[in-house]
Amino acid sequence: MIVLIIKIVFMKKENNLNKLLSSINLKIKIPEIIINDISLNSKNVKKNGLFIAISGHEDDGRKYILDAISKGASAILTEDNEENITYKYGVPIFHIKDLKKYIPFLGAKFYNFPNRRIKPIGVTGTNGKTSVTCFISQMLEGIGEKSAIMGSLGIGRIGNIKKDENTTTSSVEIQKNFHIFSKENIKFVSMEISSHGLVQNRVSFISFESVIFTNLSHDHFDYHINEKEYIRSKWLLFSKNKSKSQIINIDDNVGYSWIKTLSNPCIVSIEKDIPHSWKEKWMKVKKIKFYYETTNISFNSYWGEGKIVIPLVGKFNVYNVILSMSTLLMMGYDLKKVISSIKSIKRIPGRMEIFKKLGKPKIIVDYAHNPEALKQSLITASFLCKGELWCIFGCGGNRDKKKRKFMGKIAEKYSDKIIITTDNPRNESQKEIEKDILEMCTKKNKIKCISTRIKAIQFAFNKAKKEDVILIAGKGHENYQIIGKKKIYHSDRMISKQLTNTK
């Protein structure tokens, strides 16, 4: 009975606005208003909810204050240079200076600091975040721990994932999910941490069990000014947030440059030798043998040596698995248990997912949408290909234009036939996107442009021979295209299933 009472107290939310804001040194007096929920998105506002209206990278929440009020918001917080209170239709709007920096704390306080009951694991890097978060969660479940994920696949336990639009959701939503997980007795949550999420302080006020760096290459240069700024954004996870351990891929030069400044690091490598002077934890791959749909890995480590077989292909997946293993070892799990948990790893939807039908070309659907990811996917696909390698891809509109020509050049170098198609063109002309992709290409005779994505896939499947492999890159698990301002249903996976008659 006492345990139950303590648990109820821990789960209780702080629903008095006056008490919620009491830790912030405000000049304005906050009345006692009962709030049942907090939201940064007016679409999600509930009756007697608190709407936080702030400016964002692409939109401004202050435009939606009336919308929030119409949905029953009992109070509004908004950012302003001067503190004061105004009213709209009897609903108080509290104008607060530097509001953005308080939001992560307010979310944590409203949900009674759920991070005290949840052990988050944060994964950042250009590529591999989704795979590493999923593998860690699958392995923890294999050991007997309840674990959830938060990232581009969605939120929840593997097998019961709820979709979410952002890789790293808002700071308030993160605390809300922690609160829900704690009520479900989930102990761990593996989180994808994007550079956007770090710069926008979405993971501020979170202490991590472990943080992981996968790699860094060209991406998101529409948001970040240059590579230095992009690197600095990733470093925030290791410099601003508390973490018990840090797992770093030292084959990446950025990761290697960080290791001496970390409090409790584990370095991971396939290519580099572990430095003789290194006194901390480490894992080194000794031998890799690739088969058609599996990979054999021999490794040595601070904890001992071993051999594993993973149901995955590609060198990048070797990195993803050994980073995941190192994380569990740093969390105190026994090497034998960690090796045994490898059998819990399953393939991830839209990540080098293979679709095949007897007498027809193989299709591989992958999420690769930046130069390095496309290169690695094509290298892996070529290993599975006895005939010609086809590459179907595009580049997002109104996004990083600098990467387009590099992706075109990589596709030309590593594939035999290329079809350039749409990939969320948004409000940009597809012809302009194609022009940018083709800028560095010299073998135009092997390239075809088909702007309708489903037609591009069907064309390749009908023209390719049975020994060929078709890599469809860019969308992966996603089931939509953004054309203009509309989100239209499209799934590379479903089309591939239909063409190959697979479930």
C-alpha positions in Angstrom: 0.0 0.0 0.0 2.8 2.4 0.9 4.6 1.6 -2.4 1.4 2.3 -4.3 1.0 5.7 -2.6 4.6 6.7 -3.3 4.1 5.7 -7.0 0.9 7.7 -7.3 2.7 10.8 -5.8 5.6 10.3 -8.3 3.1 10.1 -11.2 1.1 13.1 -10.1 1.3 16.1 -12.5 1.8 19.7 -11.4 -1.4 21.1 -12.8 -1.5 24.5 -11.1 0.0 27.2 -13.4 1.1 29.3 -10.4 3.1 26.5 -8.9 4.4 25.4 -12.4 5.9 28.9 -13.0 7.0 29.5 -9.4 10.6 28.4 -10.1 10.9 31.2 -12.8 11.7 34.6 -11.4 8.8 36.5 -13.1 7.8 40.1 -12.4 4.2 39.4 -13.3 1.8 37.7 -10.9 0.5 34.3 -12.0 -3.0 33.4 -10.8 -3.9 29.9 -9.8 -5.2 28.4 -13.0 -5.7 24.6 -13.4 -4.1 23.1 -16.5 -4.6 19.6 -17.7 -2.0 19.5 -20.4 0.8 21.4 -22.1 1.3 21.7 -25.9 3.5 23.6 -28.3 1.2 22.6 -31.2 -2.2 24.3 -31.3 -3.6 21.2 -33.1 -3.0 19.2 -29.9 -4.5 21.6 -27.4 -7.1 20.1 -25.1 -9.7 21.7 -22.9 -8.1 23.5 -19.9 -4.7 22.9 -21.6 -1.7 25.3 -21.6 -0.6 26.4 -25.0 3.0 27.6 -25.4 3.2 29.9 -28.4 6.8 30.5 -29.6 8.5 31.2 -32.9 10.1 28.2 -34.7 12.5 27.6 -37.6 9.6 27.3 -40.2 6.5 28.7 -38.4 5.5 30.9 -35.5 3.2 29.5 -32.8 2.0 33.0 -31.9 -0.1 32.9 -35.1 -2.2 30.1 -33.6 -3.1 31.6 -30.2 -6.8 32.1 -31.3 -6.9 28.6 -32.6 -5.7 27.3 -29.2 -8.3 29.4 -27.4 -11.1 28.0 -29.6 -10.0 24.5 -28.6 -10.4 25.3 -24.9 -6.9 26.5 -23.7 -7.2 27.9 -20.2 -3.9 29.9 -20.5 -1.3 30.9 -23.0 2.5 31.4 -22.6 4.3 33.4 -25.3 7.7 35.0 -25.7 8.1 38.7 -25.6 10.8 41.3 -24.7 8.6 42.7 -21.9 6.7 40.7 -19.3 3.0 41.4 -19.0 -0.4 39.9 -19.2 -3.0 40.4 -21.9 -6.3 38.7 -22.5 -8.1 37.3 -25.5 -11.8 36.2 -25.0 -11.1 36.1 -21.3 -8.1 33.8 -21.6 -4.9 35.1 -20.1 -1.8 35.4 -22.3 1.4 35.6 -20.3 4.2 37.3 -22.1 7.5 36.0 -20.8 11.1 37.1 -21.7 13.4 34.3 -22.8 10.5 31.8 -22.6 12.3 29.2 -24.8 15.0 28.5 -22.3 12.4 27.6 -19.6 10.3 25.2 -21.7 12.3 22.0 -21.1 12.2 22.6 -17.3 8.4 23.4 -17.4 7.8 20.2 -19.3 9.8 18.2 -16.8 8.1 19.9 -13.8 4.6 19.5 -15.2 5.1 15.7 -15.5 6.8 15.5 -12.1 10.4 15.0 -13.4 9.9 11.6 -15.1 13.6 11.4 -16.0 14.1 10.3 -12.4 12.2 7.1 -13.2 13.4 6.6 -16.8 16.9 5.9 -18.1 17.3 7.5 -21.5 19.9 6.5 -24.0 20.7 9.2 -26.6 22.0 8.5 -30.1 23.3 11.2 -32.4 25.2 11.3 -35.7 24.4 11.8 -39.4 23.6 8.1 -40.2 22.7 5.1 -38.1 20.6 6.7 -35.4 17.4 4.7 -36.1 19.3 1.4 -36.3 21.2 1.9 -33.1 18.2 3.0 -31.1 16.2 0.0 -32.3 19.1 -2.5 -31.8 19.7 -1.2 -28.2 16.0 -1.5 -27.4 15.7 -5.0 -29.0 18.8 -6.2 -27.1 17.5 -4.8 -23.8 14.2 -6.6 -24.3 16.1 -9.7 -25.1 17.9 -9.4 -21.8 14.5 -9.0 -20.0 14.3 -5.2 -19.6 11.3 -3.2 -20.7 12.5 -0.7 -23.3 11.0 1.9 -25.7 12.3 4.0 -28.6 11.8 7.6 -29.7 12.8 8.6 -33.2 12.0 8.7 -36.9 10.1 5.3 -36.8 7.9 6.7 -34.0 7.5 6.3 -30.2 6.9 3.2 -28.1 8.0 -0.3 -27.6 9.1 -2.3 -30.7 6.0 -3.8 -32.1 3.7 -1.1 -30.7 5.2 2.1 -32.2 3.1 5.3 -32.5 4.1 7.5 -35.5 5.8 10.9 -34.9 6.8 13.5 -37.5 10.1 14.6 -36.0 13.3 12.6 -35.3 13.5 14.5 -32.0 10.1 15.6 -30.7 9.5 18.7 -28.6 11.0 19.0 -25.1 7.5 18.9 -23.6 6.4 15.9 -25.6 9.7 14.1 -24.6 8.7 14.6 -20.9 5.2 13.5 -21.6 6.4 10.3 -23.2 8.8 9.7 -20.3 5.8 10.1 -18.0 3.7 7.6 -20.0 6.6 5.2 -20.1 7.2 5.4 -16.4 3.5 4.6 -15.8 4.0 1.5 -18.0 7.0 0.4 -15.9 9.3 0.9 -18.9 12.9 1.3 -17.6 14.8 2.4 -20.7 14.1 4.6 -23.7 16.5 4.8 -26.7 16.3 8.2 -28.4 17.4 9.5 -31.7 18.9 13.0 -31.1 19.0 15.2 -34.2 21.2 18.2 -34.6 18.0 20.3 -34.9 16.8 18.9 -31.6 20.1 19.8 -29.9 20.3 23.3 -31.2 16.6 23.9 -30.3 17.2 22.6 -26.7 14.6 19.9 -27.1 16.7 17.5 -24.9 17.8 20.1 -22.3 17.1 19.1 -18.7 17.6 15.4 -19.5 20.2 13.2 -17.9 21.2 10.2 -20.0 22.3 6.7 -19.0 24.5 6.6 -22.1 25.1 8.8 -25.2 26.4 7.5 -28.5 28.0 9.1 -31.5 27.7 7.1 -34.8 29.4 9.3 -37.5 29.3 12.6 -39.2 29.0 13.5 -42.9 27.3 16.0 -45.2 23.7 16.7 -44.3 21.3 19.4 -43.1 23.4 22.3 -44.5 20.1 24.1 -45.2 19.8 24.5 -41.4 23.4 24.6 -40.3 25.6 27.3 -41.8 28.6 25.0 -42.4 30.2 21.8 -41.2 31.8 23.4 -38.1 28.4 24.5 -36.9 27.0 21.1 -37.6 29.7 19.4 -35.6 29.2 21.9 -32.8 25.5 21.0 -32.7 26.3 17.3 -32.3 28.8 18.0 -29.5 26.1 19.6 -27.5 24.8 16.2 -26.4 28.2 15.4 -24.9 29.0 18.8 -23.4 25.6 20.1 -22.1 23.8 17.0 -21.0 24.8 14.8 -18.1 25.6 11.2 -19.1 27.0 8.2 -17.2 28.9 6.9 -20.3 29.8 8.0 -23.8 30.2 5.5 -26.7 32.2 6.9 -29.7 33.0 5.7 -33.2 36.6 6.7 -33.5 36.9 5.7 -37.2 35.1 9.0 -37.7 37.6 11.8 -37.3 35.1 14.0 -35.4 34.5 11.2 -32.9 38.2 10.6 -32.5 38.8 14.3 -31.8 36.3 14.3 -28.8 37.5 11.2 -26.9 40.0 12.9 -24.5 37.5 15.4 -23.2 34.8 12.8 -22.2 34.2 11.7 -18.6 33.6 7.9 -19.1 34.1 7.0 -22.8 34.1 3.7 -24.7 35.8 3.9 -28.1 34.6 1.6 -30.9 36.5 0.8 -34.1 36.6 -1.4 -37.2 39.4 0.4 -39.1 41.6 2.1 -36.6 43.8 0.4 -34.0 43.0 1.2 -30.4 45.7 3.7 -29.2 48.3 2.0 -26.9 48.0 4.9 -24.5 44.2 4.3 -24.1 43.3 3.4 -20.6 39.4 3.5 -20.8 36.9 1.0 -22.3 37.0 -0.1 -25.9 35.7 -2.5 -28.6 37.6 -3.4 -31.8 36.3 -5.5 -34.7 38.9 -8.1 -35.8 37.2 -9.8 -38.7 34.1 -9.4 -40.8 32.7 -11.9 -43.2 29.6 -10.9 -45.3 27.1 -13.4 -46.5 23.9 -12.9 -48.6 21.7 -11.8 -45.7 23.9 -12.2 -42.6 27.3 -11.0 -41.3 29.8 -12.8 -39.1 31.8 -10.5 -36.8 34.8 -11.4 -34.6 35.7 -8.8 -32.0 38.0 -8.0 -29.0 37.1 -5.6 -26.2 37.9 -4.4 -22.7 35.4 -7.0 -21.5 36.8 -9.9 -23.6 36.5 -11.3 -27.1 33.8 -13.0 -29.0 32.0 -13.9 -32.2 28.5 -12.9 -33.3 26.2 -13.5 -36.3 23.8 -10.7 -37.2 20.8 -10.9 -39.6 22.0 -7.8 -41.5 24.2 -6.7 -44.3 26.6 -3.8 -44.8 29.6 -2.4 -43.0 27.5 0.4 -41.6 25.4 -2.3 -39.8 28.5 -3.7 -38.2 29.2 -0.3 -36.7 25.5 0.0 -35.6 25.7 -3.4 -33.8 29.0 -2.9 -32.1 28.0 0.6 -30.9 24.8 -1.0 -29.5 26.8 -3.8 -27.8 29.3 -1.4 -26.3 26.4 0.7 -24.9 25.0 -2.3 -23.0 28.4 -3.3 -21.8 29.0 0.2 -20.5 25.6 0.0 -18.7 27.0 -3.0 -16.7 25.5 -6.0 -18.6 27.7 -9.1 -18.8 29.4 -9.9 -22.1 27.8 -13.3 -22.4 24.3 -11.8 -21.9 25.1 -9.0 -24.4 26.3 -11.6 -27.0 23.1 -13.7 -26.3 20.9 -10.6 -26.8 22.1 -10.3 -30.4 19.6 -12.9 -31.5 16.9 -10.4 -30.6 18.0 -8.1 -33.3 15.5 -7.9 -36.2 15.7 -6.0 -39.5 14.3 -2.5 -39.5 11.6 -1.5 -41.9 13.0 0.7 -44.7 16.6 0.1 -43.8 18.3 -2.0 -46.5 15.0 -4.0 -46.6 15.1 -6.7 -49.3 12.1 -7.7 -51.4 12.5 -10.6 -53.8 10.5 -12.8 -56.2 11.8 -15.8 -58.1 12.8 -14.8 -61.6 12.6 -11.1 -60.9 15.1 -8.4 -59.9 15.7 -7.9 -56.2 14.5 -4.6 -54.7 16.2 -2.9 -51.7 14.4 -0.1 -50.0 16.6 2.2 -47.9 16.3 5.5 -46.1 19.6 6.8 -47.5 19.1 10.5 -48.2 22.5 12.1 -47.9 25.8 11.4 -49.8 27.6 9.1 -47.4 24.4 7.0 -46.7 23.7 6.6 -50.4 27.4 5.6 -51.0 27.2 2.9 -48.2 23.9 1.6 -49.4 25.1 1.3 -53.0 28.3 -0.5 -51.9 26.2 -2.9 -49.9 23.7 -3.4 -52.7 26.5 -4.1 -55.1 27.7 -7.0 -52.9 24.2 -8.6 -53.4 24.1 -7.9 -57.1 25.2 -10.4 -59.9 23.9 -8.2 -62.7 23.4 -4.5 -63.0 22.7 -2.2 -60.1 19.9 0.3 -60.5 19.6 3.3 -58.2 16.3 5.2 -57.9 16.6 8.4 -55.8 15.8 12.1 -55.5 16.5 15.0 -53.2 14.1 17.0 -51.0 12.9 20.4 -52.2 13.5 23.5 -50.1 16.3 21.7 -48.3 20.1 21.3 -48.4 20.9 22.0 -52.1 24.6 21.6 -51.7 24.4 17.8 -51.3 22.4 17.2 -54.5 25.4 17.2 -56.9 27.4 14.9 -54.6 24.5 12.4 -54.4 24.3 12.5 -58.2 28.1 11.9 -58.6 27.9 9.0 -56.0 25.0 7.4 -57.8 26.9 7.6 -61.1 30.0 6.1 -59.6 28.5 3.2 -57.8 25.5 2.1 -59.9 25.0 1.0 -63.5 21.7 2.7 -64.1 20.1 5.7 -62.4 16.6 7.0 -62.3 16.2 10.4 -60.7 12.7 11.0 -59.3 10.8 13.0 -56.6 11.6 12.9 -52.9 9.4 15.5 -51.2 9.9 18.2 -53.8 7.7 20.6 -51.6 7.4 24.0 -53.3 10.5 23.6 -55.5 10.6 22.8 -59.2 11.5 19.1 -59.8 13.3 20.2 -62.9 15.6 22.4 -60.8 16.2 19.6 -58.4 17.1 17.3 -61.2 19.5 20.0 -62.7 21.3 20.2 -59.4 21.7 16.5 -59.0 23.1 16.2 -62.6 25.6 19.0 -62.1 28.6 16.7 -61.6 27.4 13.8 -63.6 29.3 13.0 -66.9 27.6 9.7 -68.0 24.2 11.1 -68.8 23.4 8.1 -71.0 23.0 5.9 -67.9 20.6 8.4 -66.2 16.8 8.8 -66.7 14.5 11.3 -65.1 11.0 10.0 -64.2 9.3 12.6 -61.9 6.4 10.3 -60.7 8.1 8.1 -58.0 5.8 5.1 -58.5 6.3 5.1 -62.2 10.1 5.3 -61.7 9.9 2.2 -59.6 7.6 0.3 -62.0 9.8 1.3 -64.9 13.0 -0.1 -63.3 11.3 -3.3 -62.2 9.9 -4.0 -65.7 13.2 -3.2 -67.4 15.7 -4.8 -65.0 16.8 -8.4 -65.4 16.5 -11.1 -62.8 20.2 -10.9 -61.8 19.8 -7.1 -61.2 19.3 -5.3 -58.0 17.2 -2.1 -57.7 18.0 0.2 -54.8 15.2 2.6 -54.0 16.7 5.3 -51.7 15.5 8.2 -49.7 12.1 7.3 -48.2 12.7 4.1 -46.4 9.9 3.5 -43.9 8.0 6.7 -44.7 4.6 6.5 -46.3 4.1 9.9 -47.8 5.5 12.4 -50.3 5.3 16.2 -49.7 4.3 17.8 -53.0 3.6 21.5 -52.8 2.1 21.9 -49.3 0.2 18.6 -49.5 1.2 15.3 -47.9 0.3 12.6 -50.3 0.3 8.8 -49.6 3.3 7.0 -51.0 5.2 4.0 -49.7 8.3 2.5 -51.5 7.9 -0.5 -49.2 4.2 -1.2 -50.2 5.0 -0.8 -53.9 7.9 -3.2 -53.6 5.7 -5.7 -51.8 3.1 -5.5 -54.5 5.7 -5.9 -57.3 7.3 -8.9 -55.6 4.1 -10.4 -54.1 5.6 -10.4 -50.7 3.8 -9.8 -47.4 
